Amino acid sequence: MSQQIIADLNARYTAKKYDPSKRISANDMAIIKEALRLSASSINSQPWKFVVLESDEAKQRFHNTFVNKHQFNQPHAKEASHTILLAYDPKFTKEKYSKRVDAEVRSGHLPAERYDAFMGAYAFAEANTDAQGFNGGWTKAQVYLALGNLLHVLARLGIASTPMEGVDAELIGKEFAPELDGHVCEVALAMGYHKQGEDYNHGLPKARLLAEDVLAVV
C-alpha cells in the first residue's frame, strides 16, 4: 500500500538509542504540543496533564527517578531531545468536568441551552468511580488515546520515539509534584532522532500479525 500515512506508520519504530546532539525544532514541538491538546477523550473529559521535559535541568530530574528501577530506560532521559510525561487525574470530579463543558459552550460547539444535558455525560465517569472517588483506571485509559495520537503525529513528522511504561511513577510523582498538580504519571514518551549505527532497532522490517488475524469485516 503506497498511501503516505501507511508509509509513515511502516517507518515508525521504538528507538533504542538517541543522538543527544540532535534537537526537535521549535516548529515541530509546537505541532506536537497542539496535537496533544487536540487529542480525543471519552466525553471530552481531557483528564490529563502533559509535562514536556526539554531543559537540561528537567532531564536531570527525570534521570534521577530511575535510581531504583527501569534503568534500561534511563539513558533516554538525557539523550532524547524531549520527553513528555503523560499523566492522568486519579480523581476526576464532576466539578472538573464542568470546566470542560464550559469550554464546549465558549467554543461554540455546544449551545448554552444544552449545558445541563451535556453534563449528564459525566455518568460515564461515575460508572468508573469507586466509593473513595478514584477513577484512575478510566482516566488512565484516556491518556493512552493521547499517546496513540502522539505516536502517529511523530511518525508523520519523521521523529523517533520510545513509549516508556518502564518508569517509576512514585519517584516521578515526588520529583515533578509541582508540575503534575495531583496527576499520576505511569507512562512517558522519549522523542528525538536515533543514533546512527547504534540504534539496533532502526530500519528493521515491520513485524505485525497478518490482517486476517486481527481484522474481522462483517
Residue, then its C-alpha position, 0 to 999 in steps of 0.5 A: m500500500s503506497q498511501q503516505i500515512i501507511a508509509d509513515l506508520n511502516a517507518r515508525y519504530t521504538a528507538k533504542k538509542y538517541d543522538p543527544s546532539k540532535r534537537i526537535s525544532a521549535n516548529d515541530m514541538a509546537i505541532i506536537k504540543e497542539a496535537l496533544r491538546l487536540s487529542a480525543s477523550s471519552i466525553n471530552s473529559q481531557p483528564w490529563k496533564f502533559v509535562v514536556l521535559e526539554s531543559d537540561e535541568a528537567k532531564q536531570r530530574f527525570h534521570n534521577t527517578f530511575v535510581n531504583k528501577h527501569q534503568f534500561n530506560q534511563p539513558h533516554a532521559k538525557e539523550a532524547s531531545h524531549t520527553i513528555l510525561l503523560a499523566y492522568d487525574p486519579k480523581f476526576t470530579k464532576e466539578k472538573y468536568s464542568k470546566r470542560v463543558d464550559a469550554e464546549v459552550r465558549s467554543g461554540h460547539l455546544p449551545a448554552e441551552r444544552y449545558d445541563a444535558f451535556m453534563g449528564a455525560y459525566a455518568f460515564a465517569e461515575a460508572n468508573t468511580d469507586a466509593q473513595g472517588f478514584n477513577g484512575g483506571w478510566t482516566k488512565a485509559q484516556v491518556y493512552l488515546a493521547l499517546g496513540n495520537l502522539l505516536h502517529v503525529l511523530a511518525r508523520l513528522g519523521i521523529a523517533s520515539t520510545p513509549m516508556e511504561g518502564v518508569d517509576a511513577e512514585l519517584i516521578g510523582k515526588e520529583f515533578a509534584p509541582e508540575l503534575d498538580g495531583h496527576v499520576c504519571e505511569v507512562a512517558l514518551a522519549m522523542g528525538y532522532h536515533k543514533q546512527g549505527e547504534d540504534y539496533n532497532h532502526g530500519l528493521p522490517k515491520a513485524r505485525l500479525l497478518a490482517e486476517d488475524v486481527l481484522a474481522v469485516v462483517 
